Amino acid sequence: MAPTAGGNPLRDPRDRRLPRLPDASALVVFGVTGDLSRKKLIPAVYDLANRGLLPPGFVLLGFARRDWEGHEPFIQFARECAEKGARTPFREETWDRLAPSIRFVKGSFDDDAGFDRLAAELDSLEASHGIRGNAAFYLSIPPSAFPVVLKQMERTGLADEKAAGGWRRVVVEKPFGHDRKSAGELNSLVDDVFGPRDVFRIDHYLGKETVQNLFALRFANTLFEPIWNSQFVDSVQITMAEDVGIGTRAGFYDETGAARDVLQNHLLQLLALTAMEEPVSFGADTIRAEKIKTLRAVSLPTDLASYAIRGQYEQGWLAGERVKGYLDEENIPATSTTETYAAVRLGIETRRWAGVPFYLRTGKRLPRRVTEIAIGFKQAPHLPFDATDTTELGHNQLVVRVQPDEGVTLKFGSKVPGTAMEVRDVAMEFLFGEAFTESLPEAYERLILDALLGDAMLFPDNAEVEESWRIIDPLEEFWASTKPFTYRSGSWGPAASDEMLARDGRRWRRP
């Protein structure tokens, strides 16, 4: 093992088995009192500290309109968030190390004085915590507020690496734009302020271990990759089902809908990772290059009325409780045509996937919370069995469960013990929780850490975002003149979605 000049002579820099620690730096969170910050970001920062993955010179700096004087109220707020939402056990010794590195600046997005105070606070942290001008800015705010915040950061020089004397990065939450045109305008604005390589667009699904395991499943095994193509695969189903309704997100959700909220980002990213070609390495540029080639090859059905279905939940029963319909939710207009369910059949026009349909679906108020990728294989070309021997034999399937119960299931046919020749489906399962002693990190832990490290492998770039909108925009244009089908809460979606697969002689897998 050849040592590198000035580095650890006992460690190869390519060795990722040991954790990498970021440079001393600040994580600045805009909208730090919002739901995302309370439930995900602050607990993830605590978990990183608990696992020893934050550098000694780390600062969590919150920016919000909350009328707090000094840092103590925010420190107490952050403690409550960590105690309630952390994945790892809450330990006083960890908190005692982290609390002195938590700071707060009061201000609103159009408040020049607030941003001036933020810039001054960052400058002072160089002396008090040695952050050396390094800072990542997390925009945990509505997309409509992005332009004004970015302009303020440009005005105050917060994005100027030369003036700061260190690196400056911005982390942007989805949805990134409302359509392809707005996404392009937003991309241009962010890139002008920060530069393309310093923009990290978060899709938290890419931070999940089971999604990253797709790389290992396909490319580290000779068992799967040779049959990962149209010669052996019949179809692919990608499902993200939620049992909850819209909660307190009425304003955002009614403007956005299921396709823009989930299909445009989460599901198309899962499709790209499932269908991409093998990269030459696991660097950000090579992974992104393969994903963008896949997204550019995605084709929409010519008959959108038959193969692009959307729905809206009505009242029904879930977990033994009666739940209200979408139009009865608080702050939802009675005439709303926003979809809470979307399903579409897509094709990928490459040699590997020619003729293989990819069925994507997402919905709220479905029977259970589950996200999975199901690869359905073709039936054997010749079955030397009587028809009665295989009545309970289906297609072979490989199912990657992203959440919950993360793992992989392989379904195949086996003879039932006995004197008769009867073949039935059986399943072999691998569960992360059983196979490994290390508990799965929360997605935001990995993504925050990667943003501080400057590792962009799990972050979509602007070309991927705009290509995803190329796929979604025609669907939204078609749906604009239609009403969504209705489905009862607690069911698996509208009947039209089942009919979509029935036309092709298939049916949805029941998770």
C-alpha positions as CSV (number, residue, x, y, z in Angstrom):
1,M,0.0,0.0,0.0
2,A,1.7,3.2,-1.2
3,P,1.5,6.1,1.2
4,T,0.5,9.5,0.0
5,A,2.7,12.6,0.7
6,G,1.7,14.2,3.9
7,G,-1.0,11.6,4.6
8,N,-1.4,8.6,6.9
9,P,1.2,6.1,5.6
10,L,-0.9,3.2,7.0
11,R,-4.0,4.1,5.1
12,D,-4.8,4.0,1.4
13,P,-6.9,7.1,0.5
14,R,-9.1,4.9,-1.6
15,D,-10.1,2.8,1.4
16,R,-13.6,3.8,2.4
17,R,-14.0,1.3,5.2
18,L,-12.9,3.8,7.8
19,P,-15.1,6.8,8.2
20,R,-14.1,10.1,6.6
21,L,-14.4,13.3,8.7
22,P,-15.2,16.6,7.2
23,D,-13.1,19.7,7.5
24,A,-13.9,22.0,10.4
25,S,-17.0,23.8,9.1
26,A,-20.5,25.3,9.8
27,L,-23.8,23.9,8.7
28,V,-26.2,26.8,8.3
29,V,-29.8,25.8,8.2
30,F,-32.4,28.3,6.9
31,G,-35.9,27.6,8.2
32,V,-34.4,25.8,11.2
33,T,-37.6,25.7,13.1
34,G,-39.6,24.0,10.4
35,D,-40.8,20.4,10.2
36,L,-37.9,19.1,8.2
37,S,-35.3,20.6,10.5
38,R,-37.1,19.5,13.7
39,K,-37.8,15.9,12.5
40,K,-34.8,15.1,10.3
41,L,-31.9,17.6,10.2
42,I,-31.3,18.3,13.9
43,P,-31.7,14.6,14.9
44,A,-29.3,13.7,12.0
45,V,-26.7,16.1,13.2
46,Y,-26.9,14.7,16.7
47,D,-26.7,11.1,15.4
48,L,-23.5,12.1,13.4
49,A,-22.0,13.6,16.6
50,N,-23.0,10.4,18.5
51,R,-21.2,8.3,16.0
52,G,-18.1,10.4,16.1
53,L,-18.4,11.6,12.5
54,L,-18.4,15.3,13.0
55,P,-15.1,17.2,13.2
56,P,-14.1,19.0,16.5
57,G,-14.6,22.4,14.8
58,F,-18.2,21.8,13.8
59,V,-21.0,24.4,14.2
60,L,-24.8,24.1,13.7
61,L,-26.0,27.6,12.9
62,G,-29.8,28.2,12.7
63,F,-31.5,31.1,10.9
64,A,-35.2,31.7,11.4
65,R,-37.7,34.4,12.3
66,R,-38.3,33.0,15.8
67,D,-38.1,35.8,18.5
68,W,-35.2,34.3,20.5
69,E,-32.6,36.4,22.3
70,G,-29.2,34.8,22.3
71,H,-28.3,31.2,21.6
72,E,-29.8,29.4,24.6
73,P,-33.4,29.1,23.5
74,F,-32.3,27.5,20.2
75,I,-29.9,25.1,22.0
76,Q,-32.9,23.9,24.2
77,F,-35.0,23.6,21.0
78,A,-32.4,21.5,19.3
79,R,-32.0,19.3,22.4
80,E,-35.8,18.6,22.4
81,C,-35.6,17.7,18.6
82,A,-32.7,15.4,19.2
83,E,-34.2,13.7,22.2
84,K,-37.5,13.1,20.2
85,G,-36.1,12.3,16.8
86,A,-32.6,10.8,17.1
87,R,-32.0,7.3,15.8
88,T,-29.2,6.6,18.3
89,P,-29.6,6.7,22.1
90,F,-29.5,10.2,23.6
91,R,-26.3,10.6,25.7
92,E,-25.5,13.6,27.9
93,E,-21.8,13.4,27.1
94,T,-22.5,13.7,23.4
95,W,-24.9,16.6,24.0
96,D,-22.4,18.4,26.2
97,R,-19.8,18.3,23.4
98,L,-22.3,19.4,20.7
99,A,-24.3,22.1,22.6
100,P,-21.4,24.7,22.8
101,S,-21.3,24.5,18.9
102,I,-24.9,25.4,18.4
103,R,-25.7,29.0,17.4
104,F,-28.7,31.0,16.3
105,V,-29.3,34.2,14.2
106,K,-32.7,35.8,14.1
107,G,-33.9,37.2,10.7
108,S,-36.4,36.8,7.8
109,F,-35.5,36.1,4.2
110,D,-36.0,39.7,3.1
111,D,-34.3,41.2,6.1
112,D,-30.9,42.7,5.1
113,A,-29.9,43.3,8.7
114,G,-30.6,39.6,9.5
115,F,-28.3,38.4,6.7
116,D,-25.6,41.0,7.7
117,R,-25.8,39.5,11.3
118,L,-25.5,36.0,9.8
119,A,-22.3,37.0,7.8
120,A,-20.8,38.5,10.9
121,E,-21.6,35.4,13.0
122,L,-19.9,33.2,10.4
123,D,-16.8,35.5,10.5
124,S,-16.7,35.3,14.3
125,L,-16.9,31.5,14.2
126,E,-13.5,31.4,12.5
127,A,-11.9,32.7,15.7
128,S,-14.1,30.9,18.2
129,H,-14.4,27.5,16.5
130,G,-11.8,27.5,13.8
131,I,-14.1,26.8,10.9
132,R,-11.6,28.3,8.4
133,G,-14.3,29.9,6.3
134,N,-16.0,26.5,5.5
135,A,-19.8,26.5,5.4
136,A,-22.6,24.5,3.9
137,F,-26.0,26.3,3.6
138,Y,-29.1,24.1,3.9
139,L,-32.2,25.7,2.3
140,S,-34.9,24.0,4.4
141,I,-37.4,26.5,3.0
142,P,-40.2,26.6,0.4
143,P,-38.9,26.7,-3.2
144,S,-40.6,30.1,-3.7
145,A,-38.2,31.5,-1.1
146,F,-35.0,30.2,-2.9
147,P,-34.5,33.3,-5.2
148,V,-34.7,35.9,-2.4
149,V,-32.4,33.9,-0.1
150,L,-29.9,33.3,-2.8
151,K,-29.8,37.0,-3.7
152,Q,-29.2,37.9,-0.1
153,M,-26.4,35.4,0.1
154,E,-24.9,36.9,-3.0
155,R,-25.3,40.4,-1.6
156,T,-23.5,39.6,1.7
157,G,-20.8,37.5,0.1
158,L,-21.8,34.4,1.9
159,A,-21.3,32.3,-1.2
160,D,-17.9,33.9,-2.0
161,E,-15.2,31.3,-1.4
162,K,-12.4,33.6,-2.1
163,A,-13.6,36.2,0.4
164,A,-14.4,33.4,3.0
165,G,-11.1,31.7,2.6
166,G,-12.7,28.3,2.6
167,W,-15.3,26.3,0.7
168,R,-19.0,27.3,0.5
169,R,-21.8,24.9,-0.6
170,V,-25.5,25.0,-0.8
171,V,-27.9,22.1,-0.1
172,V,-31.3,22.4,-1.8
173,E,-34.4,20.4,-1.0
174,K,-36.9,19.1,-3.6
175,P,-39.1,19.9,-5.4
176,F,-36.7,21.8,-7.5
177,G,-38.9,23.9,-9.6
178,H,-42.5,23.4,-10.7
179,D,-41.8,22.3,-14.3
180,R,-38.9,22.1,-16.7
181,K,-38.8,25.8,-17.4
182,S,-38.9,26.9,-13.7
183,A,-36.3,24.2,-12.9
184,G,-34.0,25.6,-15.5
185,E,-34.4,29.2,-14.2
186,L,-33.7,28.0,-10.7
187,N,-30.7,26.0,-11.8
188,S,-29.2,29.1,-13.5
189,L,-29.8,31.2,-10.4
190,V,-28.2,28.7,-8.0
191,D,-25.3,28.0,-10.3
192,D,-24.6,31.8,-10.8
193,V,-24.4,32.3,-7.0
194,F,-22.5,29.2,-6.0
195,G,-21.2,27.4,-9.1
196,P,-22.4,24.0,-10.3
197,R,-20.0,21.9,-8.3
198,D,-21.0,23.5,-5.0
199,V,-24.7,22.8,-5.4
200,F,-26.1,19.7,-3.7
201,R,-29.7,18.8,-4.6
202,I,-31.0,16.5,-2.0
203,D,-33.2,13.5,-2.8
204,H,-33.3,11.7,0.5
205,Y,-34.2,8.4,-1.0
206,L,-30.6,8.3,-2.5
207,G,-29.3,8.3,1.1
208,K,-31.1,5.1,2.0
209,E,-28.8,2.1,2.4
210,T,-31.1,-0.2,0.4
211,V,-31.0,2.2,-2.5
212,Q,-27.2,2.3,-2.4
213,N,-27.3,-1.5,-2.1
214,L,-28.5,-1.7,-5.7
215,F,-24.9,-1.0,-6.7
216,A,-23.6,-3.9,-4.7
217,L,-26.5,-6.2,-5.7
218,R,-25.9,-5.6,-9.4
219,F,-22.2,-4.9,-9.8
220,A,-20.6,-7.0,-7.1
221,N,-22.3,-10.2,-8.0
222,T,-22.2,-12.3,-11.1
223,L,-25.5,-13.8,-10.1
224,F,-27.8,-10.9,-11.2
225,E,-26.1,-8.6,-13.8
226,P,-26.2,-11.2,-16.6
227,I,-30.0,-11.5,-16.4
228,W,-30.6,-7.7,-15.7
229,N,-31.9,-7.1,-19.3
230,S,-34.8,-7.5,-21.6
231,Q,-33.9,-11.1,-22.5
232,F,-34.8,-12.2,-19.0
233,V,-36.8,-9.4,-17.4
234,D,-40.5,-9.2,-18.1
235,S,-41.3,-5.9,-16.3
236,V,-40.3,-3.7,-13.4
237,Q,-42.6,-2.2,-10.8
238,I,-41.5,0.7,-8.6
239,T,-43.9,1.5,-5.8
240,M,-43.9,4.2,-3.1
241,A,-47.0,3.8,-1.0
242,E,-48.0,5.9,2.1
243,D,-50.7,5.2,4.6
244,V,-50.9,8.8,5.8
245,G,-52.8,11.7,4.3
246,I,-51.4,15.2,3.6
247,G,-51.1,16.2,7.3
248,T,-50.4,19.9,7.7
249,R,-49.0,20.3,4.1
250,A,-52.3,21.3,2.5
251,G,-51.1,24.5,0.9
252,F,-47.9,22.9,-0.5
253,Y,-49.6,19.6,-1.5
254,D,-52.6,21.0,-3.3
255,E,-50.3,23.1,-5.5
256,T,-47.9,20.2,-6.1
257,G,-49.7,16.9,-6.3
258,A,-48.3,13.3,-6.2
259,A,-46.5,13.4,-9.6
260,R,-44.5,16.5,-8.8
261,D,-44.0,15.6,-5.2
262,V,-42.8,12.0,-5.6
263,L,-42.8,10.8,-9.2
264,Q,-40.5,13.5,-10.6
265,N,-37.8,12.9,-8.1
266,H,-37.9,9.8,-5.9
267,L,-39.3,7.3,-8.3
268,L,-37.5,8.5,-11.4
269,Q,-34.2,8.4,-9.4
270,L,-35.0,4.8,-8.4
271,L,-35.7,4.0,-12.0
272,A,-32.4,5.5,-13.1
273,L,-30.4,3.5,-10.5
274,T,-32.2,0.3,-11.4
275,A,-31.8,0.7,-15.2
276,M,-28.4,2.4,-15.5
277,E,-25.3,0.8,-17.1
278,E,-22.3,-0.1,-15.0
279,P,-20.2,3.0,-14.2
280,V,-16.5,2.8,-14.6
281,S,-16.1,3.9,-10.9
282,F,-18.2,5.1,-8.0
283,G,-17.3,8.8,-8.5
284,A,-20.0,11.5,-8.6
285,D,-19.3,12.3,-12.3
286,T,-19.4,8.7,-13.5
287,I,-22.6,7.8,-11.6
288,R,-24.4,10.9,-12.8
289,A,-23.3,10.3,-16.4
290,E,-24.9,6.8,-16.4
291,K,-28.1,8.1,-14.7
292,I,-28.6,10.9,-17.1
293,K,-28.1,8.6,-20.1
294,T,-30.9,6.4,-18.7
295,L,-33.3,9.3,-18.0
296,R,-32.7,10.6,-21.5
297,A,-33.8,7.2,-22.9
298,V,-37.1,7.2,-21.0
299,S,-40.1,7.3,-23.3
300,L,-43.7,8.1,-22.4
301,P,-46.7,6.0,-23.6
302,T,-48.4,7.2,-26.7
303,D,-51.8,6.5,-25.1
304,L,-51.7,8.6,-22.0
305,A,-55.3,8.0,-21.3
306,S,-54.7,4.3,-20.8
307,Y,-51.2,4.4,-19.3
308,A,-51.0,7.5,-17.2
309,I,-53.5,7.2,-14.3
310,R,-54.0,9.6,-11.4
311,G,-56.4,9.4,-8.5
312,Q,-57.7,11.2,-5.4
313,Y,-58.5,9.5,-2.1
314,E,-62.0,9.5,-0.6
315,Q,-63.0,8.7,2.9
316,G,-62.4,5.2,4.0
317,W,-60.9,3.0,6.7
318,L,-57.3,2.6,7.7
319,A,-55.9,0.6,10.6
320,G,-59.4,0.3,12.0
321,E,-60.0,4.1,11.9
322,R,-62.3,6.1,9.7
323,V,-60.3,8.7,7.7
324,K,-61.6,11.7,5.7
325,G,-61.3,12.2,2.0
326,Y,-58.9,14.6,0.3
327,L,-61.6,17.2,-0.4
328,D,-62.6,17.1,3.3
329,E,-59.1,17.8,4.5
330,E,-58.5,21.2,6.1
331,N,-57.6,24.1,3.7
332,I,-58.3,22.0,0.6
333,P,-60.7,23.6,-1.9
334,A,-63.8,21.5,-2.5
335,T,-63.2,21.7,-6.3
336,S,-59.6,20.6,-6.2
337,T,-58.4,18.3,-8.9
338,T,-55.0,17.6,-7.4
339,E,-53.9,14.0,-7.5
340,T,-52.9,12.0,-4.4
341,Y,-52.1,8.9,-6.5
342,A,-50.2,8.7,-9.8
343,A,-49.3,5.6,-11.9
344,V,-47.6,5.5,-15.3
345,R,-46.0,3.0,-17.6
346,L,-42.6,4.1,-19.0
347,G,-40.2,2.6,-21.5
348,I,-36.4,2.9,-21.7
349,E,-35.2,3.0,-25.3
350,T,-31.9,1.2,-24.9
351,R,-30.7,-2.2,-26.1
352,R,-30.7,-3.5,-22.5
353,W,-34.3,-2.5,-21.8
354,A,-36.0,-2.4,-25.2
355,G,-39.6,-3.7,-24.8
356,V,-39.5,-3.9,-21.0
357,P,-42.3,-1.8,-19.3
358,F,-41.4,0.1,-16.1
359,Y,-44.6,0.7,-14.0
360,L,-44.3,3.5,-11.4
361,R,-46.9,4.3,-8.8
362,T,-47.2,6.4,-5.7
363,G,-50.1,7.3,-3.5
364,K,-51.4,8.5,-0.1
365,R,-53.9,6.7,2.1
366,L,-52.9,3.3,0.7
367,P,-53.1,0.2,3.0
368,R,-49.5,0.4,4.2
369,R,-46.3,2.4,4.0
370,V,-43.8,0.7,1.7
371,T,-41.3,1.5,-1.0
372,E,-40.0,-1.3,-3.2
373,I,-38.5,-2.1,-6.6
374,A,-39.8,-5.4,-8.0
375,I,-38.0,-7.0,-10.9
376,G,-40.3,-9.5,-12.6
377,F,-38.6,-12.2,-14.7
378,K,-40.0,-14.0,-17.7
379,Q,-41.4,-17.4,-17.4
380,A,-39.3,-20.4,-18.3
381,P,-39.6,-21.0,-22.1
382,H,-40.6,-24.7,-21.6
383,L,-42.3,-26.1,-18.6
384,P,-42.3,-30.0,-18.7
385,F,-45.1,-30.1,-16.1
386,D,-48.8,-30.8,-16.4
387,A,-50.9,-27.6,-16.1
388,T,-52.2,-28.7,-12.7
389,D,-48.6,-29.0,-11.4
390,T,-47.9,-25.3,-11.7
391,T,-51.2,-23.6,-10.9
392,E,-49.6,-21.8,-7.9
393,L,-46.4,-20.9,-9.7
394,G,-45.9,-17.2,-10.7
395,H,-43.1,-15.3,-12.2
396,N,-39.7,-15.3,-10.6
397,Q,-39.2,-11.9,-8.8
398,L,-36.4,-10.0,-7.2
399,V,-37.8,-7.4,-4.8
400,V,-35.6,-4.7,-3.2
401,R,-37.5,-3.2,-0.2
402,V,-36.3,0.4,0.4
403,Q,-38.6,0.9,3.4
404,P,-39.6,-0.4,5.9
405,D,-38.1,-3.8,6.7
406,E,-35.2,-3.0,4.5
407,G,-33.9,-6.0,2.5
408,V,-34.1,-8.2,-0.6
409,T,-36.5,-11.0,-1.4
410,L,-36.0,-13.5,-4.2
411,K,-39.1,-15.4,-5.2
412,F,-38.8,-18.6,-7.2
413,G,-40.6,-22.0,-7.7
414,S,-40.0,-25.1,-5.6
415,K,-41.5,-28.6,-5.4
416,V,-43.9,-29.1,-2.6
417,P,-42.8,-32.1,-0.5
418,G,-44.8,-35.2,-1.2
419,T,-45.4,-37.8,-3.8
420,A,-47.1,-35.5,-6.4
421,M,-45.2,-33.1,-8.6
422,E,-46.5,-29.7,-7.4
423,V,-44.5,-26.5,-7.9
424,R,-45.2,-23.5,-5.7
425,D,-43.7,-20.0,-5.2
426,V,-41.3,-19.8,-2.2
427,A,-39.2,-16.8,-1.0
428,M,-35.6,-16.3,0.2
429,E,-35.2,-13.2,2.3
430,F,-32.3,-11.0,3.3
431,L,-33.0,-8.4,6.0
432,F,-30.4,-5.7,6.8
433,G,-31.5,-5.8,10.5
434,E,-30.7,-9.5,10.8
435,A,-27.6,-9.7,8.6
436,F,-25.7,-6.9,10.1
437,T,-25.0,-5.7,13.7
438,E,-24.8,-2.1,12.5
439,S,-28.1,-0.4,12.5
440,L,-29.1,1.5,9.3
441,P,-28.2,5.2,9.4
442,E,-31.0,7.6,8.6
443,A,-30.8,8.9,5.0
444,Y,-30.2,12.5,6.1
445,E,-27.1,11.5,8.2
446,R,-25.4,10.2,5.1
447,L,-26.4,13.1,2.9
448,I,-25.5,15.9,5.4
449,L,-22.1,14.1,5.9
450,D,-21.5,13.9,2.2
451,A,-22.4,17.5,1.7
452,L,-19.8,18.5,4.3
453,L,-17.3,16.2,2.7
454,G,-18.0,17.6,-0.8
455,D,-19.0,14.1,-2.1
456,A,-21.7,14.6,-4.7
457,M,-22.2,11.0,-5.7
458,L,-25.7,10.7,-4.1
459,F,-27.0,14.1,-5.3
460,P,-28.7,14.6,-8.7
461,D,-27.2,17.4,-10.8
462,N,-29.2,20.0,-12.8
463,A,-29.2,17.9,-15.9
464,E,-31.0,15.1,-14.1
465,V,-33.5,17.5,-12.6
466,E,-34.4,19.0,-15.9
467,E,-34.5,15.6,-17.7
468,S,-37.0,14.4,-15.0
469,W,-39.2,17.4,-15.7
470,R,-39.0,16.5,-19.4
471,I,-40.8,13.3,-18.5
472,I,-43.3,14.8,-16.0
473,D,-44.4,17.9,-17.9
474,P,-46.3,16.1,-20.7
475,L,-48.2,14.1,-18.0
476,E,-49.1,17.3,-16.1
477,E,-50.2,18.9,-19.4
478,F,-52.4,15.9,-20.2
479,W,-53.9,15.7,-16.7
480,A,-54.6,19.5,-16.6
481,S,-57.9,18.9,-18.6
482,T,-59.0,15.8,-16.7
483,K,-60.3,14.9,-13.3
484,P,-58.6,12.3,-11.1
485,F,-60.2,9.0,-10.6
486,T,-61.4,8.4,-7.0
487,Y,-60.3,5.6,-4.7
488,R,-61.3,4.7,-1.1
489,S,-58.7,5.3,1.6
490,G,-57.3,2.0,2.6
491,S,-57.4,0.6,-0.9
492,W,-54.5,0.2,-3.4
493,G,-55.6,3.0,-5.6
494,P,-58.2,3.6,-8.4
495,A,-59.5,0.6,-10.4
496,A,-58.2,2.3,-13.6
497,S,-54.6,1.7,-12.3
498,D,-55.3,-2.1,-12.1
499,E,-56.9,-1.9,-15.6
500,M,-53.7,-0.3,-16.9
501,L,-51.7,-3.4,-16.1
502,A,-54.5,-5.8,-17.0
503,R,-54.3,-4.4,-20.6
504,D,-50.8,-5.7,-20.7
505,G,-51.7,-9.1,-19.1
506,R,-50.0,-8.1,-15.8
507,R,-51.1,-7.1,-12.3
508,W,-49.6,-5.0,-9.6
509,R,-47.6,-6.8,-7.0
510,R,-49.2,-6.7,-3.6
511,P,-46.4,-5.5,-1.2
